[in-house]
């Protein structure tokens, strides 16, 4: 009879599981239970069981950590997770650890019984003819490979499973490549999205390309990235060259058959199978730190520019850009964005964070000009972008929207308010007030002030201060002018008053703002 241990911090769940299930009819026996992962671990490390059924959220040690620790000590133990939360991240982590099922509370008894019967079948197959069915072998192989590259498997278990599953651990070196299908960043990849089906097709194409290469292992990880592990020999001087040729063949074949572009990264060569996770982490990290260039070339950790050879970041004329947005020149803005991204592309130090910062700055400059700007979706999309071209096109599309909104806003305001806005943009560095404007416009200052506040949803003085402070922020970050000089340039003759207004609108002083952005 197989042994079962239950862990849950809800007493009625523990009691219900013990009484409602006919354990003996299933050939099982509950040998113990506990209310938290830490106590369960203390018992199970010395008293292993065949099956652990555990809640996922518990005090002191959660279910995922408990499973992780048990797999290191007792590799043959099987696991079922219980959870009151339909959290896809928990499910992914559980799959990575090799759980048998993820059952939501309230527990469906039929689902639990069905899972237990399937586990019984697995035990029988393991006893009679280990891993004889191809489907089981494929699932197990995927599980073991995923745990190998994430360093989530013991050396003892990996050695044992590799013999059964014919995973070669006798090469002199191992290099990991990661292939990522470049999806539309505007689409959120929820469960069931067609993207995941395309990944499986891309995996089959990749496997077909490397089928004759015994030294290449192909699978897809929990992020649905394709992973290739290349085994090498000591005498293979041109190992990386061979790897790049195979990867380009796969990339071309995926495009020809599926019409999907693929980004490719390659980690460093590791001289022991126990270090494969280092190469995998490097390859995954390259997608986080770098954008895929036009033409989708392979991005190799060994071919990155040396940090001491990187040139300074190219200059970008943000003043010109601001004026193009204000003046509504859509074609000129598109040309400016193309030229800016071409500069960044030609710059050796073009890490993703630097390109992100430029993109964000351009968007924020434009959005700050727009009234009632909506930022809600911008940053989530930015971090789903993987290529230079996607980033450039996304920024340009946002800027075109801003120009359209500004044109609509211009039509919404009266001619008098339009004249006031133009005067601020042209003469913000000079003394400007409702009194001086009303005199030149031959209108009463009280009427002008009420009209402006009604249409712009802020007072005239608030608008002037906001406009001037935005100009001051730009000068602080883009020039070496002293703060007093900047105050005078944007229309404040009293530096003390400028400091007070700046901190009110920005939240930090001019000096603190420069420190935040590393400007001396």
C-alpha positions in Angstrom: 0.0 0.0 0.0 1.4 3.4 -1.0 1.8 6.1 1.7 0.3 9.6 1.6 1.0 12.7 3.7 -1.3 15.8 3.8 -0.3 19.4 4.5 -2.8 22.3 4.8 -3.2 25.2 7.2 -7.0 24.8 7.2 -8.1 22.1 9.7 -11.4 21.3 8.0 -9.5 20.5 4.7 -7.2 18.1 6.5 -10.1 16.4 8.3 -12.3 16.3 5.2 -9.5 14.8 3.0 -9.0 12.0 5.5 -12.6 11.1 5.9 -14.2 11.7 2.5 -11.8 9.8 0.3 -11.8 5.9 0.3 -8.0 5.7 0.5 -7.7 2.0 1.1 -9.8 1.2 -2.0 -7.2 3.2 -4.0 -4.4 1.2 -2.5 -3.3 4.3 -0.4 -2.9 5.1 3.3 -2.7 8.5 4.9 0.3 8.1 7.3 0.3 11.7 8.6 -0.6 15.3 8.2 0.5 18.7 9.3 -0.7 22.4 9.2 2.5 24.1 7.8 5.3 23.3 5.4 8.1 23.7 8.0 6.8 21.0 10.3 6.0 18.7 7.4 9.5 19.1 6.1 11.0 18.2 9.5 9.0 14.9 9.4 9.3 14.0 5.8 13.0 14.4 5.4 13.5 11.4 7.6 10.2 9.6 6.8 9.6 9.7 3.1 6.2 8.9 1.6 5.1 8.0 -1.9 2.7 11.0 -2.4 2.6 14.4 -0.8 -0.7 16.5 -1.1 0.0 20.0 0.0 -1.6 23.5 0.1 0.4 26.1 -1.8 0.0 29.1 0.6 1.1 28.3 4.2 3.0 30.1 6.9 6.7 29.6 7.4 7.3 27.3 4.3 4.9 27.4 1.3 3.9 24.3 -0.7 6.3 25.1 -3.6 9.3 25.4 -1.4 8.3 22.2 0.4 8.1 20.3 -2.9 11.4 21.7 -4.0 13.1 20.5 -0.8 11.5 17.1 -1.1 12.6 16.6 -4.7 16.2 17.2 -3.6 16.0 14.6 -0.9 13.5 12.1 -2.2 13.4 12.3 -6.0 10.7 9.6 -6.5 8.1 11.3 -4.3 5.0 12.5 -6.2 3.1 15.7 -5.5 -0.4 17.2 -5.8 -0.9 20.9 -5.1 -4.1 22.3 -3.6 -4.8 26.0 -4.0 -7.6 28.5 -3.4 -6.2 30.8 -6.1 -6.2 30.3 -9.9 -2.7 31.8 -10.2 -1.0 31.0 -13.6 2.4 31.7 -12.1 1.9 29.2 -9.3 0.8 26.7 -11.9 3.9 27.3 -14.0 6.2 26.9 -11.0 4.4 23.7 -10.0 4.7 22.3 -13.5 8.4 23.1 -13.5 8.7 21.1 -10.3 6.9 18.2 -11.9 3.6 18.1 -9.9 0.9 15.6 -10.9 -2.0 18.1 -10.7 -2.9 21.6 -9.5 -6.4 21.3 -7.9 -8.4 24.3 -7.0 -10.4 24.6 -3.7 -13.1 23.8 -3.0 -11.7 20.4 -3.9 -13.5 18.4 -6.6 -13.5 14.9 -5.2 -13.9 13.3 -8.6 -10.9 15.3 -9.9 -8.8 14.2 -6.9 -9.8 10.6 -7.3 -9.1 10.7 -11.0 -5.7 12.2 -10.3 -4.9 9.5 -7.7 -5.9 6.7 -10.2 -3.6 8.2 -12.8 -0.8 8.3 -10.2 -1.4 4.7 -9.4 -1.1 3.9 -13.1 2.2 5.7 -13.2 3.5 3.7 -10.3 2.4 0.4 -12.0 4.2 1.4 -15.2 7.3 2.4 -13.3 7.3 -1.0 -11.6 6.6 -3.1 -14.8 8.1 -1.4 -17.8 9.6 2.0 -16.9 8.6 4.8 -19.3 7.5 2.5 -22.1 4.9 4.9 -23.6 6.4 7.6 -25.8 3.9 10.2 -24.6 5.0 9.6 -21.0 8.6 9.7 -22.0 8.2 13.0 -23.8 6.5 14.6 -20.8 9.1 13.3 -18.4 11.9 14.3 -20.7 10.5 17.9 -20.9 10.2 18.0 -17.1 13.8 16.8 -16.6 15.3 19.1 -19.2 13.5 22.1 -17.8 14.7 21.3 -14.3 18.3 20.7 -15.6 18.6 24.1 -17.2 17.1 25.9 -14.2 19.4 24.0 -11.8 16.3 22.5 -10.1 17.3 18.9 -10.0 19.8 16.9 -8.0 22.9 15.4 -9.7 21.8 12.0 -8.6 18.3 12.2 -10.1 19.7 13.8 -13.3 22.2 11.0 -13.8 19.5 8.4 -13.2 16.9 10.0 -15.5 19.4 10.7 -18.3 20.2 7.0 -18.7 16.5 6.2 -19.1 15.7 9.2 -21.4 19.0 9.1 -23.3 20.0 12.6 -22.3 23.8 12.8 -23.1 25.9 14.0 -20.1 29.3 12.9 -21.5 30.1 15.9 -23.8 33.2 18.0 -23.0 31.2 21.2 -23.2 27.6 22.5 -23.3 26.2 25.7 -24.8 22.6 26.8 -24.5 20.7 28.9 -27.1 17.2 30.3 -26.6 14.8 31.1 -29.5 11.9 33.4 -28.9 9.0 33.9 -31.2 8.6 37.7 -31.6 4.9 38.3 -30.9 2.9 41.5 -31.3 3.7 43.6 -28.1 0.2 45.0 -28.1 -1.3 41.6 -27.4 -1.2 40.2 -23.9 -0.4 36.4 -24.2 -3.1 34.9 -22.0 -3.6 31.2 -21.5 -5.0 29.7 -24.7 -3.6 32.4 -27.0 -2.8 31.0 -30.5 0.9 32.0 -29.8 1.4 28.9 -27.7 0.2 26.6 -30.5 2.7 28.3 -32.9 5.5 27.7 -30.3 4.7 24.0 -30.4 4.9 24.1 -34.3 8.1 26.0 -34.1 9.5 23.3 -31.7 8.6 20.6 -34.2 10.3 22.5 -37.0 13.4 23.0 -34.8 13.5 19.3 -33.9 13.2 18.3 -37.5 16.2 20.6 -38.4 18.4 19.2 -35.7 17.2 15.6 -36.0 20.4 14.4 -37.6 22.5 16.2 -34.9 22.9 13.8 -32.0 24.7 16.5 -30.0 21.7 18.9 -30.0 18.9 18.7 -27.4 15.7 20.6 -28.3 12.7 21.5 -26.0 10.6 24.5 -24.9 10.7 25.9 -21.4 8.0 27.2 -19.0 8.1 30.6 -20.7 7.4 28.9 -24.1 10.9 29.9 -25.3 12.6 27.2 -27.5 15.8 25.9 -25.8 18.6 24.1 -27.6 21.5 22.5 -25.7 24.6 21.9 -27.9 27.1 19.3 -26.8 30.7 19.8 -27.9 34.0 18.1 -27.9 37.4 19.4 -27.0 38.7 19.4 -30.5 35.8 21.5 -31.8 37.6 24.8 -32.3 34.7 26.2 -34.4 32.0 25.1 -32.0 30.2 28.5 -31.9 30.4 28.9 -35.7 28.6 25.5 -36.0 26.0 26.5 -33.5 25.3 29.8 -35.3 24.8 28.0 -38.6 22.3 25.5 -37.1 20.4 28.4 -35.4 20.2 30.4 -38.6 18.9 27.3 -40.4 16.2 26.9 -37.8 15.3 30.6 -37.9 14.9 30.5 -41.7 12.9 27.3 -41.6 10.5 28.7 -39.0 10.0 31.8 -41.2 9.5 29.8 -44.4 6.9 27.5 -42.8 5.2 29.6 -40.1 5.9 33.2 -41.2 7.1 34.1 -37.8 10.3 35.9 -36.9 12.5 34.5 -34.2 15.0 36.2 -31.9 18.0 34.1 -30.9 20.4 34.4 -28.0 23.4 32.2 -27.1 25.0 31.7 -23.7 28.7 30.9 -23.0 30.3 27.5 -23.4 30.3 25.5 -20.1 32.8 22.7 -19.5 30.5 20.5 -17.3 26.9 19.4 -17.6 26.4 20.6 -14.0 27.0 24.1 -15.2 24.4 24.1 -18.1 22.2 26.5 -16.1 24.8 29.2 -16.3 24.7 29.2 -20.1 20.8 29.1 -20.0 20.6 32.0 -17.6 22.9 34.1 -19.8 20.9 33.3 -23.0 17.6 34.2 -21.2 19.2 37.3 -19.7 20.2 38.7 -23.1 16.6 39.1 -24.1 16.1 41.1 -20.9 19.1 43.3 -21.4 19.2 43.8 -25.2 16.8 44.4 -28.1 16.8 42.2 -31.2 18.3 44.2 -34.1 16.8 44.5 -37.6 17.4 41.3 -39.6 17.2 39.3 -36.4 20.9 38.4 -36.0 22.0 35.9 -33.4 22.9 37.7 -30.1 25.8 35.9 -28.5 27.1 36.5 -25.0 30.7 36.1 -26.3 30.2 38.7 -29.1 29.0 41.7 -27.0 31.0 44.9 -27.1 33.6 45.3 -24.3 32.4 47.8 -21.7 35.6 49.8 -21.9 35.2 50.2 -25.7 31.6 51.6 -25.6 31.2 55.1 -27.0 29.2 57.8 -25.2 25.5 57.9 -25.9 24.6 59.9 -29.1 23.1 63.3 -28.5 19.4 63.8 -29.0 17.9 67.2 -29.6 14.9 67.1 -27.3 14.2 70.9 -27.8 13.7 70.3 -31.5 11.5 67.3 -30.7 9.4 69.3 -28.3 8.8 72.0 -30.9 7.9 69.4 -33.6 5.2 68.0 -31.2 3.9 71.4 -30.3 3.7 72.5 -33.9 2.0 69.2 -34.9 4.5 68.2 -37.6 3.6 64.5 -37.9 5.9 63.6 -40.8 8.9 65.5 -39.2 8.2 63.6 -35.9 8.3 60.3 -37.7 11.6 61.3 -39.4 13.0 62.4 -36.1 12.2 59.1 -34.5 13.7 57.1 -37.4 16.9 59.2 -37.1 17.0 58.9 -33.3 16.7 55.1 -33.4 19.2 54.8 -36.2 21.7 56.7 -34.0 20.9 54.3 -31.1 21.3 51.3 -33.4 24.7 52.5 -34.5 25.8 53.0 -30.9 27.7 50.0 -29.5 26.4 50.6 -25.9 22.7 50.2 -26.9 21.5 48.1 -24.0 17.8 47.7 -23.7 17.5 50.0 -20.6 19.2 52.8 -22.5 16.8 52.5 -25.5 13.9 52.2 -23.0 14.9 55.4 -21.3 15.1 57.3 -24.5 11.7 55.9 -25.6 10.1 56.8 -22.2 11.6 60.3 -22.3 10.2 61.0 -25.8 6.8 59.7 -24.8 6.7 61.7 -21.5 7.8 64.9 -23.2 4.9 64.5 -25.6 2.4 63.3 -23.0 3.2 66.3 -20.7 2.2 68.6 -23.5 -1.1 66.8 -23.9 -4.0 67.7 -21.6 -5.4 64.8 -19.4 -2.8 62.4 -20.8 -3.4 58.6 -20.3 -0.3 56.6 -19.4 -2.1 53.4 -18.3 -1.1 51.0 -21.0 2.2 52.4 -22.1 4.7 50.8 -19.8 3.2 47.2 -19.9 3.5 47.3 -23.7 7.1 48.7 -23.5 8.3 45.7 -21.6 6.7 43.2 -24.1 8.8 44.7 -26.9 11.8 42.7 -28.0 13.1 44.4 -31.2 14.4 47.8 -32.2 11.8 48.0 -34.9 8.9 47.3 -32.5 10.2 49.9 -30.1 10.6 52.5 -32.9 7.2 51.9 -34.3 5.5 51.9 -30.9 7.1 55.2 -29.9 6.1 56.8 -33.3 2.5 55.5 -33.0 2.2 57.1 -29.5 3.6 60.4 -30.7 1.2 60.4 -33.7 -1.7 59.9 -31.3 -0.5 62.8 -29.1 -0.3 65.1 -32.1 -3.9 64.1 -33.1 -5.1 64.7 -29.5 -3.4 68.1 -29.4 -5.0 69.1 -32.7 -8.4 68.1 -31.2 -7.6 70.1 -28.0 -6.8 73.2 -30.2 -10.3 72.9 -31.7 -11.9 72.6 -28.3 -10.5 75.9 -26.9 -11.8 79.4 -27.7 -9.7 81.8 -29.8 -8.9 83.8 -26.7 -7.6 80.8 -24.8 -5.6 79.7 -27.9 -4.0 83.1 -28.0 -3.1 82.9 -24.3 -1.5 79.4 -24.8 0.5 80.6 -27.7 1.7 83.6 -25.7 3.0 81.4 -22.9 4.8 79.1 -25.3 6.5 82.1 -27.1 7.2 84.3 -24.0 7.5 82.0 -21.0 10.9 83.4 -20.2 9.5 87.0 -19.9 7.2 88.5 -17.3 3.7 87.2 -18.2 0.5 87.6 -16.3 -3.3 87.9 -16.8 -2.9 91.6 -16.3 -0.4 92.1 -19.1 -2.3 89.6 -21.4 -5.7 91.3 -20.8 -4.2 94.7 -21.7 -2.8 93.4 -25.0 -5.9 91.5 -25.8 -8.3 94.3 -24.7 -10.3 92.0 -22.4 -11.0 92.1 -18.7 -8.5 90.1 -16.6 -11.2 88.5 -14.4 -13.1 87.3 -17.5 -9.9 86.0 -19.1 -9.0 84.1 -15.9 -12.4 82.5 -15.6 -12.5 81.5 -19.3 -9.0 80.0 -19.1 -9.8 77.9 -16.0 -13.1 76.7 -17.4 -11.5 75.5 -20.7 -8.1 74.3 -19.4 -9.2 73.0 -15.9 -6.4 74.9 -14.2 -5.7 78.5 -13.4 -3.6 80.6 -15.7 -0.8 80.9 -13.2 -0.8 77.1 -12.6 -0.4 76.6 -16.4 2.4 79.1 -16.6 4.3 77.5 -13.7 3.7 74.0 -15.1 5.0 75.0 -18.5 8.1 76.8 -17.1 8.9 73.9 -14.7 8.9 71.4 -17.6 11.3 73.7 -19.5 13.5 73.9 -16.4 13.5 70.1 -16.0 14.8 69.8 -19.5 17.6 72.3 -19.0 18.6 70.7 -15.7 19.0 67.3 -17.3 20.3 68.3 -20.7 22.7 71.3 -19.9 25.4 72.2 -17.5 23.8 75.6 -16.7 23.6 76.6 -13.0 20.3 76.5 -11.3 20.1 80.3 -11.0 20.7 80.7 -14.7 18.0 78.1 -15.5 15.6 80.0 -13.2 16.2 83.2 -15.2 15.8 81.5 -18.6 12.4 80.1 -17.7 11.0 83.4 -16.4 11.8 83.4 -12.6 13.9 86.4 -11.5 13.9 85.3 -7.9 15.9 82.0 -7.4 14.4 81.3 -4.0 10.9 81.5 -5.4 12.0 79.2 -8.3 13.3 76.6 -5.8 10.0 76.7 -3.9 7.8 76.4 -7.0 10.0 73.7 -8.5 9.8 71.5 -5.4 6.0 72.0 -5.2 5.5 70.8 -8.8 8.2 68.1 -9.1 8.4 66.9 -5.5 12.2 67.3 -5.3 14.6 70.2 -5.6 16.5 71.0 -8.8 19.7 69.6 -7.2 18.0 66.4 -6.1 16.6 65.9 -9.6 20.0 66.1 -11.2 21.4 63.6 -8.6 18.5 61.2 -9.4 19.5 61.1 -13.1 23.2 61.1 -12.4 23.7 64.6 -13.8 26.5 66.6 -12.1 
